Amino acid sequence: MTPLRGLALCAILAIVCSPAWARPQGRRAGEQRHHAGEWLRKYQNLPPAEQQKALANDPQFQRLSPERQQRLRERLHRFNNLPQAQQQRILNHMETWEHLTPQQKQTVKGLFPRLRELPPQRRRMVQRAVEEMRELPPGQRQALIDSDRYKAQFTPEERNLLSGIAQLPLARDNAEGPSAPAP
């Protein structure tokens, strides 16, 4: 999974896969806030049948419509069929998403549709550039985007997209454990 696609997936999963699979409209007194992906982290090592049982017993899951419950069961099934490293990346991206500010989340939501509009080959080039920026300190990312190499390689719109992405924490895509947002 490419880093930006993973971050976008993180955004989507963080919304739909919060700890008990749903974000309640209001919290009850004493109800604590959980990190996105907590439910998946807690139950990811159980056999699928045990996960389904835990899901069915989850009070927040039980409050969802039958259609929503089915969609989430299907997502859990797809998640379980991913390679372990990809599962860990998704969980890491969900953790990164959880630490974004509301403004950064809005930025991601605004950038992703623009990325999706690019032709597949151009999208892959932008995603490779994001991977390259991921290895740089935040202060050096814009210099790379403004370099002659990137000016020759990318359109002004693509460089504008990269500039928006460069403002976000680009945590490395390691599969060993949670990734922390870059400072």
Secondary structure by P-SEA (a helix, b strand, c coil): ccaaaaaaaaaaaaaccccccccccccccccccccccccccccccccaaaaaaaaaaccccccccaaaaaaaaaaaaaaaaccaaaaaaaaaaaaaaaaccaaaaaaaaaaaaaaaaccaaaaaaaaaaaaaaaaccccaaaaaaacaaaaacccaaaaaaaaaaaacccccccccccccccc
